[in-house]
Amino acid sequence: MLEFGTISTAFSGLEIGDQTVPREKFSKVFQQRLDDIERDARDHGSSITAICRAAKISRATPDRWRMEVPKTVKVIDEMEAALAKHKKKRGSD
């Protein structure tokens, strides 16, 4: 069975599994994790296609993620920016 680390947000960075990654490094870490999954799959006699099938995602999804960080991550960034702006505004009242 495949297990994937959870991703949650924090203003100081993004938590991936048990590590916190600064926001600006998230894209690089995200891409590295995709590369690691593909390499590990090959090293263990599998393929990215088989891993995608097991994870119930389209085979095109990791390729799309390599071209652009998933929109959901961008939406979280936008939400955090809006919250930071709100907190700053409320702090100046």
Secondary structure as GFF3:
##gff-version 3
##sequence-region A 1 93
A	DSSP	beta_strand	7	10	.	.	.	ID=ss1
A	DSSP	beta_strand	13	16	.	.	.	ID=ss2
A	DSSP	beta_strand	19	21	.	.	.	ID=ss3
A	DSSP	alpha_helix	23	43	.	.	.	ID=ss4
A	DSSP	alpha_helix	48	55	.	.	.	ID=ss5
A	DSSP	alpha_helix	60	67	.	.	.	ID=ss6
A	DSSP	alpha_helix	71	91	.	.	.	ID=ss7
###
